[in-house]
Amino acid sequence: MKTLDKIPTGKIERASKLVRTGAKIGGNYAKYLGKKIIDPNTTREELDEDNAEDIYDGLKSLKGSALKVAQMLSMEKNLLPNAYVEKFSLSQFSVPPLSAPLVRKTFKKYMNKYPEDVFDTFNKNSINAASIGQVHKATKNGKPLAVKIQYPGVAQSISSDLAIVKPIAIRMFNLQGKDSDKYFKEVESKLVEETDYVLEVAQSQEITTACSVIPNIRFPEYYPELSSSRIITMDWMTGKHLSEFAKTDFSQEIGNKLGQALWNFYMFQIHGLRKVHADPHPGNFLVSAEQELIAIDFGCIKEVPDSFYTPYFELARPESIADPQIFTDKLYELEILLPNDTQKEITFFSSIFHQMLSLFTSPFHSDEFDFGDEIFWAKIADLGEQFSSDKQLRKMNGNRGSKHFLYMNRTFFGLYNLLHDLKAQIKVNEYRQYLN
């Protein structure tokens, strides 16, 4: 893969890159419309593929927040056309890395020493490159280590990147009015945290220590003395990315074992720690040769305040969904219904969220749940199709729900998709035995 000798860091430079990308997209639409005139049966598939290719190519050289948004969107398998999901998913763990000279220069800037002055060996070629940083293999005192180096300029460009991406997101998610700012501020605050590697090391040590009671999941050890605000050093962990493993011929027993570990890991965090690893994409998990799960990235941690946690999980109970008064009260608590809503809006959004929650909370309604059940996933796909074609929904204000929904829903959608990849049959309440 071609390496990068430079990353655009200035606002004008980064914005002009996206403007050029926009021009390419305009050309793709013109080409599509021309073909449509000649052949009315022409589908949007080719347009989607061309646009996905150009958008990804534009973002991958920018890295940082812009690419992180693409990574987040790649997890929304029922929201975007498949071409976008496939292309954007590359941002999870396969993007052009920094060149060896730029790596050495960046390391020196962040550690005040060159890699060879810190480690016994250091592989100048990255093993893994993603949206915010890339990973190199090193050794010290005979121990294999993973060294994550943040891309230069990423932390400083978060606000300007999001300002560029904001108009696209507003159209895509039908956000109207000034209330949409709370969602963008939530994203910005989490991205700022993700670029603070001192915070990430501290969070990683806290959560991995607490979650060590859960069987069949392992974590690396972190080394603060070999880390800095933009560099993290941890144990080198060996295994297949979960997405790669999911394509192999594994048994139902192994799928259940890994899936149960993943479920227990997430439920333990949410219910026991009131914070959660809110970035459950396949690039953050490995499967070891012993068929154990390995969690390797804790950059995005979402704290779950009681004011949100309580009504959120009360709505996961079937009796709450079945009781109109309780259901309505919880919708107000979670800011899904708003004080100035008209009766039409109350009726409309109550109906939509009743459909959604009845389906998405169904894993919590029994002692066991089969995430390999294709009927469940067909219902999710049908619901997504129904909402995407609902003209009335497009006319309504899409600003619905507490800002905490952003990362909690991202967590559960990602978790559900990983469990589906494993075809895992889960014991829903097993995690409780590990809580103090």
C-alpha positions in Angstrom: 0.0 0.0 0.0 1.3 3.5 -0.9 2.5 5.5 2.1 1.9 9.1 2.9 4.7 11.6 3.3 2.3 14.4 4.3 -1.1 14.9 5.8 -3.0 18.2 5.2 -3.3 19.9 8.5 -4.5 23.5 7.7 -8.2 24.3 7.5 -8.0 25.7 4.0 -5.9 22.8 2.7 -8.3 20.2 4.3 -11.4 22.0 3.1 -10.1 22.3 -0.5 -9.5 18.5 -0.5 -13.2 18.0 0.3 -14.3 20.5 -2.3 -12.4 18.5 -4.9 -14.1 15.4 -3.7 -17.5 17.2 -4.0 -16.7 18.1 -7.6 -16.0 14.4 -8.4 -19.3 13.4 -6.8 -21.1 16.0 -9.0 -19.4 14.5 -12.0 -20.6 11.0 -11.0 -24.2 12.3 -10.8 -23.9 13.8 -14.2 -22.6 10.6 -15.7 -25.4 8.7 -13.9 -28.1 11.0 -15.3 -26.7 10.7 -18.8 -26.9 6.9 -18.6 -30.4 7.1 -17.2 -31.6 9.1 -20.2 -30.2 6.5 -22.6 -31.2 3.5 -20.5 -34.2 4.2 -18.0 -33.4 0.8 -16.3 -30.0 2.0 -15.1 -29.8 1.5 -11.3 -28.1 3.6 -8.7 -25.6 0.8 -7.8 -22.9 2.2 -10.1 -23.4 5.7 -8.8 -23.2 4.5 -5.2 -20.0 2.6 -6.0 -18.4 5.6 -7.7 -19.4 8.0 -5.0 -18.3 5.7 -2.2 -14.9 5.3 -3.9 -14.4 9.0 -4.4 -15.5 10.0 -0.9 -13.3 7.4 0.7 -10.3 8.4 -1.4 -10.8 12.0 -0.3 -11.1 11.1 3.4 -8.3 8.6 3.7 -5.6 11.1 2.9 -7.1 13.5 5.5 -7.4 10.9 8.2 -8.6 12.2 11.6 -12.2 13.2 12.3 -13.4 13.1 8.7 -12.2 9.5 8.3 -13.6 8.6 11.7 -17.1 9.7 10.6 -16.8 7.3 7.7 -15.8 4.6 10.1 -18.9 5.3 12.2 -21.1 5.2 9.2 -19.7 1.9 8.0 -21.3 0.3 11.1 -24.8 1.5 10.1 -25.4 -1.4 7.7 -29.1 -0.7 7.4 -28.7 3.0 6.9 -26.4 3.3 3.9 -26.2 1.5 0.5 -23.9 -1.6 0.6 -21.3 0.1 -1.6 -20.7 2.8 1.1 -20.6 0.2 3.9 -18.0 -1.9 2.1 -15.8 1.0 1.2 -16.1 2.9 4.5 -15.4 -0.2 6.5 -11.8 -0.1 5.2 -11.3 2.9 7.5 -11.6 0.5 10.4 -8.1 -1.0 10.0 -6.9 -0.5 6.4 -5.9 3.0 5.3 -2.6 4.3 3.8 0.0 4.6 6.5 2.5 7.3 7.1 5.9 6.9 5.4 8.9 5.7 7.5 10.5 9.2 7.5 7.3 10.9 8.7 6.8 8.2 11.4 10.3 8.9 12.7 9.8 12.7 12.7 6.3 12.3 14.4 7.7 10.0 17.1 10.5 12.4 17.9 8.0 15.3 18.2 5.8 13.4 20.7 8.4 11.5 22.7 11.5 13.8 22.4 13.4 10.7 21.3 13.7 8.7 18.2 12.1 5.1 18.2 15.5 3.5 18.3 16.4 5.4 21.5 13.3 4.0 23.3 12.9 0.4 22.0 15.4 -2.4 21.3 13.7 -2.9 17.9 11.1 -0.8 16.0 9.5 -1.8 12.7 9.4 1.4 10.6 6.5 0.0 8.6 3.1 0.2 10.2 1.2 -3.1 10.9 -2.2 -1.4 11.1 -3.3 2.1 10.0 -6.7 3.5 10.9 -8.5 6.9 11.2 -6.6 8.6 14.1 -3.4 6.7 14.4 -1.3 3.7 13.2 0.4 0.8 14.9 4.0 -0.4 14.8 5.6 -3.5 16.2 8.5 -3.0 18.6 10.4 -4.9 21.3 11.9 -4.0 24.6 13.7 -6.4 27.0 12.5 -9.3 24.9 8.8 -8.3 25.1 6.8 -7.7 21.8 5.0 -4.4 21.9 2.5 -2.5 19.9 3.2 1.2 19.5 0.3 3.4 18.4 1.3 6.8 16.9 -1.2 9.5 16.4 -1.3 11.2 13.0 0.1 14.8 13.1 -2.5 17.5 13.1 -5.4 15.3 13.9 -6.2 16.7 17.3 -6.0 20.3 16.1 -8.3 19.8 13.1 -11.3 18.2 14.9 -13.5 21.3 15.0 -12.8 22.4 11.4 -13.3 18.8 10.1 -16.7 18.5 11.8 -17.7 21.9 10.4 -17.0 20.6 6.9 -18.9 17.3 7.6 -21.8 18.9 9.4 -23.9 19.9 6.3 -23.7 16.4 4.9 -24.7 14.9 8.2 -27.7 17.3 8.6 -29.0 16.2 5.2 -28.3 12.5 5.8 -29.9 12.3 9.2 -32.6 15.0 8.7 -31.5 17.2 11.5 -33.3 20.5 11.7 -32.8 23.7 13.8 -30.2 24.7 16.3 -31.0 21.7 18.6 -28.8 19.6 16.3 -25.8 21.3 17.8 -25.9 19.1 20.9 -25.2 16.0 18.7 -22.2 17.6 17.0 -20.8 18.8 20.3 -21.2 15.3 21.7 -19.2 13.9 18.7 -16.6 16.6 19.0 -16.1 16.0 22.7 -15.6 12.3 22.2 -13.2 12.8 19.3 -11.2 15.2 21.5 -11.0 12.5 24.1 -9.9 10.0 21.5 -6.9 12.1 20.6 -5.8 12.3 24.3 -3.6 9.2 24.6 -2.8 9.9 28.3 -6.5 9.6 29.0 -6.8 6.5 26.8 -4.1 4.7 28.7 -5.8 5.6 32.1 -9.2 4.4 30.8 -7.7 1.3 29.3 -6.1 0.3 32.6 -9.2 1.0 34.6 -11.6 -0.9 32.4 -9.3 -3.9 31.6 -8.6 -4.3 35.3 -12.3 -4.2 36.2 -13.3 -6.6 33.3 -10.6 -9.1 34.0 -13.1 -11.2 35.9 -14.9 -12.0 32.7 -13.9 -15.4 31.2 -12.7 -15.9 27.6 -11.6 -12.3 27.0 -8.1 -10.9 27.3 -6.6 -7.5 27.2 -3.1 -6.0 26.6 -1.0 -4.4 29.4 -0.3 -0.7 28.9 3.0 1.1 29.6 2.5 4.7 30.6 6.3 5.2 30.9 6.6 4.4 27.2 3.6 6.5 26.2 2.8 10.2 25.8 -0.1 12.4 24.8 0.1 11.2 21.2 1.8 7.8 21.6 0.6 4.6 23.3 2.7 1.5 24.0 1.0 -1.7 25.0 1.5 -5.5 24.7 1.5 -6.9 21.2 -1.5 -9.2 20.9 -1.7 -11.9 18.3 -4.9 -13.0 16.6 -7.3 -12.6 13.7 -9.5 -9.5 13.4 -13.0 -10.5 14.4 -14.3 -9.7 10.8 -11.7 -12.1 9.3 -12.4 -14.8 11.9 -16.2 -14.5 11.2 -15.5 -15.6 7.6 -13.9 -18.8 8.7 -15.6 -22.1 9.3 -16.0 -22.0 13.1 -18.3 -24.1 15.1 -21.5 -23.0 16.8 -19.8 -23.7 20.1 -16.9 -21.4 19.4 -19.3 -18.7 18.1 -21.3 -18.9 21.3 -18.2 -18.8 23.4 -16.8 -15.7 21.8 -20.3 -14.1 21.6 -21.0 -14.7 25.2 -17.6 -13.1 26.2 -18.4 -10.1 24.0 -21.9 -9.7 25.5 -20.7 -10.1 29.1 -17.9 -7.6 28.4 -20.4 -5.0 27.3 -23.2 -5.7 29.8 -20.6 -5.7 32.7 -19.3 -2.2 31.6 -22.8 -0.7 31.1 -24.5 -2.0 34.2 -21.4 -2.3 36.5 -19.2 0.6 35.5 -21.7 2.9 34.0 -19.3 3.5 31.2 -18.7 1.6 28.0 -16.3 0.9 25.1 -18.4 2.7 22.5 -16.4 1.7 19.4 -17.4 -1.9 18.8 -16.2 -2.4 15.2 -14.3 -5.5 14.2 -10.9 -3.7 14.0 -11.0 -3.4 17.8 -11.3 -7.1 18.5 -9.1 -10.1 17.8 -9.6 -13.8 18.2 -6.6 -15.7 19.6 -5.4 -19.1 18.5 -7.1 -20.4 21.7 -10.4 -19.0 20.5 -10.4 -16.2 23.1 -11.6 -12.7 22.5 -9.0 -9.9 22.7 -10.1 -6.2 23.1 -7.3 -3.9 21.9 -8.6 -0.3 21.7 -10.2 1.8 24.5 -10.0 5.3 22.9 -13.7 5.9 22.8 -15.3 5.4 26.2 -18.8 6.7 26.9 -19.9 7.5 30.4 -23.6 6.6 31.0 -25.2 9.1 33.5 -28.0 7.8 35.8 -30.4 10.3 34.3 -30.1 8.5 31.0 -29.3 4.9 32.1 -32.5 4.5 34.2 -35.2 5.4 31.6 -33.1 3.9 28.8 -33.1 0.4 30.3 -36.6 0.8 31.8 -37.7 1.1 28.1 -36.0 -2.2 27.4 -38.5 -4.0 29.6 -41.5 -5.4 27.7 -44.0 -4.3 30.4 -42.8 -0.7 29.9 -43.3 -0.9 26.1 -46.8 -2.4 26.7 -47.9 0.3 29.1 -48.9 3.5 27.1 -48.4 5.8 30.1 -45.0 4.5 31.2 -43.9 4.4 27.6 -44.9 8.0 27.0 -43.3 9.2 30.2 -40.0 7.5 29.3 -40.0 9.1 25.8 -40.2 12.5 27.4 -37.4 11.6 29.9 -35.2 10.6 27.0 -36.1 13.7 25.0 -37.6 11.7 22.2 -40.9 13.6 22.8 -40.4 17.3 23.4 -42.5 19.7 25.5 -43.6 21.8 22.5 -44.6 18.8 20.3 -47.9 19.0 18.6 -50.4 16.1 19.1 -49.5 15.0 15.5 -45.9 14.8 16.4 -46.6 13.0 19.7 -48.7 10.4 17.9 -46.2 10.0 15.0 -43.0 9.7 17.0 -44.6 7.5 19.7 -45.7 5.1 17.0 -42.3 5.0 15.3 -40.3 4.5 18.5 -42.8 1.9 19.7 -42.0 -0.1 16.6 -38.3 0.4 16.9 -38.0 -0.3 20.6 -40.2 -3.4 20.4 -37.7 -4.8 17.9 -34.4 -3.6 19.1 -34.9 -4.4 22.8 -36.2 -7.9 22.1 -32.8 -9.5 23.1 -33.5 -8.3 26.6 -37.0 -9.9 26.7 -35.9 -13.5 27.4 -33.1 -15.4 29.2 -31.5 -16.5 25.9 -31.3 -14.8 22.5 -30.0 -16.1 19.1 -28.2 -13.3 17.2 -27.9 -15.6 14.2 -31.7 -15.6 13.8 -32.2 -14.3 10.3 -35.9 -13.5 11.0 -34.7 -10.9 13.6 -32.3 -9.3 11.1 -34.9 -9.4 8.3 -37.2 -7.4 10.5 -34.5 -4.8 11.2 -33.8 -4.5 7.4 -37.5 -4.1 6.7 -37.9 -1.5 9.4 -34.9 0.4 8.0 -36.4 0.3 4.5 -39.7 1.4 5.8 -38.3 4.5 7.6 -35.9 5.4 4.7 -38.9 5.6 2.3 -41.3 7.3 4.8 -41.9 10.8 3.2 -43.7 12.0 6.4 -40.6 11.2 8.5 -38.4 13.3 6.2 -40.7 16.3 6.8 -40.5 15.9 10.6 -37.8 17.4 12.8 -35.2 14.6 13.1 -33.7 16.1 16.3 -35.0 13.4 18.6 -33.5 11.9 21.7 -30.9 12.8 24.3 -27.3 13.4 23.1 -26.4 10.2 25.0 -28.3 8.1 22.4 -25.5 8.8 19.8 -22.9 6.6 21.4 -25.2 4.2 23.2 -27.1 3.3 20.0 -23.7 3.1 18.2 -22.6 0.7 20.9 -25.6 -1.6 20.6 -25.8 -1.5 16.8 -22.1 -2.4 16.7 -22.5 -5.1 19.3 -25.5 -6.7 17.7 -23.7 -6.8 14.3 -20.6 -8.4 15.8 -22.8 -11.0 17.5 -24.6 -11.6 14.3 -21.3 -12.2 12.5 -20.6 -14.9 15.1 -24.1 -16.3 14.9 -23.9 -16.3 18.7 -26.6 -17.7 21.0 -26.4 -15.7 24.2 -27.4 -16.2 27.8 -28.7 -12.7 28.3 -28.2 -12.4 32.1 -25.0 -14.4 32.6 -23.0 -11.2 33.1 -24.7 -10.5 36.4 -22.6 -13.1 38.2 -19.5 -11.0 37.6 -20.9 -7.8 39.1 -20.0 -7.0 42.7 
